[in-house]
């Protein structure tokens, strides 16, 4: 019944649920734009129907993302008002720009795209979906601006007990932002790609109706998955090399590294005893961590114990060690899912090249199941990002315990948390039902248009 723990749990619940929809919005929107671009350039109506079919699923996901995103931002005024009071002058600006500029761009042009089929000239209609893509990526950029400040605070001064913005340029050129942005965008592309692949694999497995339609969809998805999975891996690698310099404790926790090592081994599997600060079992690749972080087989990597002593000297007495087991395993779930995505996309690309994809029934089943991989990777990455920097809310500046609202009791938070869990569970069932309904819909030769009654079903007015 600790208010800080409950507030963190509620924030974590809302952000993980919201982020189920964000990467799919990024990736699927881009793929729809590519499909419609092929249609406009080639005149092939198959790609028009593809844009319309996948567009329905995009609308469902977008509607859920909007609803959960609004609730997410409300958290700053509910359980985290002290945090908002402390850094509101800084994070308020990018969040306002995201809501006023980016969201209005994507929502306005999405409306034009939905209802513009047959009414707008082809190239103008194509421009609307590319504007949606621009809006979604701008939205991601400005939210990352705010979050990157919390990870690596720059361009501010402390005045009258508050953090105040002094350099907006420093805020938007934060190195933490620019090493994360490619990783997030590529993660969105991979999510959209595996979503298209999984749904296409289902239809190819069932061999119902327009198999050529879903074979072409799968081809676009596989190419995007192969490119995206490689880019997200490389971007994640560079992000990790930067992270060890600004948040060395997070790096150490993600490896379960208690003692400073030179050279440091890369942990493959550990059973971690946090209470006694030791690893009961630790299987490593010798020199692996030093090589991954320094591009050389030598190089010191600070351990948790030494970093704790260093932080006590810098910030005063306290516990500066994040949840090690959570950090360790969230990192491995993220990396493991990423490796599987590379392997799946390589195997799918090979079968596509051999023109054998539709004949491999067992592999098609695996592709259907692979839809969970990007979601596991995305969730694992964000859990590591947020939990691995504890006890800091703004790294090195504001501790998490100081950001919780002083007027909100544990009972209040528990009550609202229970409502959120029940409501989100119900929304998950409804969203899953609608997504499956439209994903399983057969594609015939006629155009797939978005009908007004179906728009109402999606919750969009």
Secondary structure, DSSP 8 states (H G I E B T S, - for coil): --HHHHHHHHHHHHHHHHHHHHHHHHHHHHHHHHHHHHHHHH--HHHHHHHHHHHHHHHHHHHHHHHHHHHHHHHHHHT-HHHHHHHHHHHHHHHHHIIIIIHHHHHHHHHHHHH-TTTS-HHHHHHHHHHHHHHHHHHHHHHHHHHHHHHS--SEEEETTEEEES-HHHHHT-HHHHHHHHHHHHHHHHHHHHHHHHHHHHHHHHT-S-HHHHHHHHHHHHHHHHHHHHHHHHHHHHHHHHHHHH-HHHHHHHHT--S-BSS--EEEEEEEETTTTEEEEEEEETTHHHHHHHSSS---B--HHHHHHHHHHHH-SS-----HHHHHHHHHHHHHHHHHHHHHHHHHHHHHHTT-GGG-HHHHHHHHHGGGHHHHHHHHHHHHHHHTTTTEEETTTEEGGGTS-TT--HHHHHHHHHHHHHHHHHHHHHHHHHHHHHHT----SS-----HHHHHHTT--
